[in-house]
Amino acid sequence: MYVHIYKPSKNAMQSAPCASDIWVLEPTTTSGKKPDEKTGWTSSENTLSQIDMQFPSKEAAIAFAEEKGWKYTVAKERKARVKPRNYGDNFRYIPAEETVKN
């Protein structure tokens, strides 16, 4: 079985930087999803697509995958880049560039 290990991004509803140190292990599925004929809900033949496991560190997730004998890929952790700015910069006047007439 193949699994993917990654650190999830912060929720769009969070304004503060995410201080979460959770790593997620998800199995990768090869079977496609299709709508159910009776309800219209999305269904799949493989129930592993419904599973994701959370670990406190990347090393713990890797150790679990190796213990089970699973092949895994690890995504690089992305850090958010925050540009420092002042409230006053919202109201600063920036003159337009002069246009050159030919």
C-alpha positions as CSV (number, residue, x, y, z in Angstrom):
1,M,0.0,0.0,0.0
2,Y,1.2,3.5,-0.8
3,V,0.6,6.4,1.7
4,H,1.3,10.1,1.5
5,I,2.6,12.0,4.6
6,Y,2.1,15.8,4.8
7,K,1.6,18.7,7.1
8,P,-1.8,20.3,6.4
9,S,-2.1,24.0,5.7
10,K,-3.9,26.3,8.0
11,N,-7.7,26.7,7.8
12,A,-8.9,29.7,5.8
13,M,-10.9,30.8,8.8
14,Q,-7.8,31.2,10.9
15,S,-6.2,34.7,10.9
16,A,-3.3,33.8,13.2
17,P,-0.4,31.7,12.1
18,C,-1.1,28.0,12.5
19,A,0.8,26.6,15.5
20,S,-0.3,23.1,14.8
21,D,2.3,20.4,14.7
22,I,0.1,17.7,13.3
23,W,1.2,15.5,10.4
24,V,-1.3,13.5,8.3
25,L,-0.9,10.1,6.8
26,E,-3.3,9.3,3.9
27,P,-3.5,6.3,1.7
28,T,-3.3,6.9,-2.0
29,T,-6.0,5.2,-3.9
30,T,-6.0,4.1,-7.5
31,S,-9.7,3.4,-7.9
32,G,-11.8,6.2,-9.2
33,K,-14.9,7.8,-7.6
34,K,-18.3,7.8,-9.2
35,P,-21.7,9.1,-8.3
36,D,-24.1,6.7,-6.8
37,E,-27.0,5.9,-9.1
38,K,-29.7,6.2,-6.4
39,T,-28.5,9.0,-4.2
40,G,-26.1,10.9,-6.4
41,W,-23.5,10.9,-3.6
42,T,-19.9,10.2,-4.5
43,S,-18.9,6.6,-3.9
44,S,-15.8,4.5,-4.3
45,E,-15.0,0.8,-4.2
46,N,-12.0,1.4,-2.0
47,T,-12.8,2.5,1.6
48,L,-9.3,3.5,2.3
49,S,-10.0,6.9,0.7
50,Q,-12.0,7.7,3.9
51,I,-9.1,7.2,6.2
52,D,-6.5,9.8,7.4
53,M,-4.4,9.3,10.4
54,Q,-2.9,12.2,12.5
55,F,0.6,12.1,14.1
56,P,2.4,14.5,16.4
57,S,5.5,14.5,14.2
58,K,6.8,13.6,10.8
59,E,9.1,11.0,12.3
60,A,6.1,9.2,14.1
61,A,4.2,9.0,10.8
62,I,7.2,7.6,9.0
63,A,7.8,5.1,11.7
64,F,4.2,3.9,11.6
65,A,4.3,3.5,7.8
66,E,7.6,1.5,8.0
67,E,6.2,-0.6,10.8
68,K,3.3,-1.6,8.6
69,G,5.5,-2.2,5.6
70,W,3.9,0.6,3.5
71,K,5.7,2.6,0.9
72,Y,5.4,6.3,1.5
73,T,6.1,9.8,0.1
74,V,6.7,12.8,2.4
75,A,5.7,16.3,1.3
76,K,8.0,19.1,2.2
77,E,6.7,21.4,5.0
78,R,5.8,24.8,3.7
79,K,6.3,27.9,5.8
80,A,4.1,30.9,5.4
81,R,5.9,34.0,4.4
82,V,4.5,37.0,6.2
83,K,5.4,40.5,5.0
84,P,5.6,42.9,8.0
85,R,3.5,46.1,7.4
86,N,2.0,48.9,9.3
87,Y,-1.6,50.0,9.5
88,G,-0.6,53.4,8.2
89,D,0.7,51.9,5.0
90,N,-3.0,51.3,4.0
91,F,-3.5,55.1,3.7
92,R,0.0,56.1,2.3
93,Y,-0.1,58.2,-0.9
94,I,1.9,56.7,-3.7
95,P,2.0,59.1,-6.8
96,A,1.3,57.6,-10.2
97,E,4.3,57.4,-12.5
98,E,4.5,60.2,-15.1
99,T,3.6,59.1,-18.6
100,V,6.1,59.8,-21.3
101,K,4.7,61.5,-24.4
102,N,6.4,60.8,-27.7
